[in-house]
Amino acid sequence: MHIALECSLTGEVHDPTQLQGLSRAGKPLLARYDLNSLKKQISPEILRRRTERSMWRFHEVLPVNSPGEAVSLGEGLTPLLTCKPRGPFNDFRDLLVKDESFNPTQSFKARGMSAAITRAAAMGVTTVALPSAGNAAGAATAYAARAGMKCIIFVPEDTPPANILESACGGAQVCLVNGLISDCGRLCRAACDRFGWFDLSTLKEPFRIEGKKTMGYELAFDLADHRCSSSLQLPDVILYPTGGGTGLIGMWKAFDEMETLGWIGPERPRMVVVQAEGCAPIVKAFHEGATSAPMFPHAHTIAAGLRVPAAVGDFIMLDILRTSRGTAMTVTDGELMQGVEELARYQGFHCAPEGGAIWIAARRLKDAGWIRHDETVVLFNTGAAVKYNHLLKCENALKLDHNDPRTLDALALACP
Ligand SMILES: Cc1ncc(COP(=O)(O)O)c(C=O)c1O
């Protein structure tokens, strides 16, 4: 493994043999590999023949010497599912969902945590700490347990109960904070400084993004399979539910790496950031033409993963949106829950509210003509609805008396 760590703003190189957080300029550090040498060693054909059933199939562009070093629970290699042309989905010819709820701990956060905890373990870390909106906490708990590390999580007190319970059950020290994830982040940083824990905050640690970028690699392989093509392919449009933006930035990094490897050309999908109306710093900054996004005031949304009022990677996301000729939009909490229901009823996908948000956004962009009927569109469903059971409603359950002879008549009325 030969990795250089480069500041995403200044390009200044930092020592990869030391534990690193943000760069000296206070910005995310990005891992750089010797892709020109790797080009001679690996190819899509070689990777296709591999038998690793996880994202570590791409281990040459991940922070390990061999896949055996990975702290893994089988993350990645999630399905790219085709949407059936049914009901509101009828307007799309090629709409696909990369379903990240198939990951261990049921969200894409597993990818980032697998990579970050692999690297932390190799560097001798024994305790990790992080702020989380919920899913990252569950994933960190599981991978820390796998690595035999202690894990401390700082979550807003209104974090989905399922996330809190899975972390508690997995042995993490759960800290419920009376504030937003940004407040959790500050508290976590202060605790790490005082107690010597390793801060796993997203993008403030260089390797969570490395795990998440594998979504971009996989997508290119998945789409080639979908189109029965031997060459790797990218869609026309990608919609991504954005909080801290690590997934979006990671995928974009993967596309650049694949181009340097000679696997894809310079074409890129139009990237779409989707946020909640009550917490939309990137959407606001994008439409104002800004290059950074200030703290969004009074942030609120039921989609916990989107409740991120300020992101350290703001300037990178805004650059990606403009370079890709993409866009950014908001949906309301009511709409995103409607999206969850439509994905479940018409497609059989039981998605997180964040996934519901991007479906609604896709439909609106299609109605506005921004997405054309014949374009290939990929929605990233980042998590599973079961983590959000507290938000789901059950209004159509029938109470049946198995002793009552009129029961089947009642059933006939309900299910004509
Ligand atoms: C289900 C879900 N989707 C999306 C996000 C936002 O992800 P990112 O930080 O990569 O923007 C989160 C973050 O917690 C999440 O849990």
The ligand as an SDF file (V2000), in Angstrom:
LIG
                    3D

 16 16  0  0  0  0  0  0  0  0999 V2000
  -29.6340    7.1290    6.0090 C   0  0  0  0  0  0  0  0  0  0  0  0
  -28.7050    8.2970    5.7760 C   0  0  0  0  0  0  0  0  0  0  0  0
  -28.6870    8.8890    4.5860 N   0  0  0  0  0  0  0  0  0  0  0  0
  -27.8860    9.9310    4.3100 C   0  0  0  0  0  0  0  0  0  0  0  0
  -27.0380   10.4650    5.2750 C   0  0  0  0  0  0  0  0  0  0  0  0
  -26.1560   11.6090    4.9160 C   0  0  0  0  0  0  0  0  0  0  0  0
  -24.9210   11.1110    4.5050 O   0  0  0  0  0  0  0  0  0  0  0  0
  -23.6670   11.9730    4.1510 P   0  0  0  0  0  0  0  0  0  0  0  0
  -23.0490   12.3880    5.4260 O   0  0  0  0  0  0  0  0  0  0  0  0
  -22.7580   11.1110    3.3190 O   0  0  0  0  0  0  0  0  0  0  0  0
  -24.1600   13.1490    3.3750 O   0  0  0  0  0  0  0  0  0  0  0  0
  -26.9990    9.8540    6.5360 C   0  0  0  0  0  0  0  0  0  0  0  0
  -26.1150   10.3630    7.5780 C   0  0  0  0  0  0  0  0  0  0  0  0
  -26.2570   10.1280    8.7480 O   0  0  0  0  0  0  0  0  0  0  0  0
  -27.8460    8.7420    6.8000 C   0  0  0  0  0  0  0  0  0  0  0  0
  -27.8420    8.1240    7.9880 O   0  0  0  0  0  0  0  0  0  0  0  0
  1  2  1  0
  2  3  1  0
  2 15  2  0
  3  4  2  0
  4  5  1  0
  5  6  1  0
  5 12  2  0
  6  7  1  0
  7  8  1  0
  8  9  2  0
  8 10  1  0
  8 11  1  0
 12 13  1  0
 12 15  1  0
 13 14  2  0
 15 16  1  0
M  END
$$$$
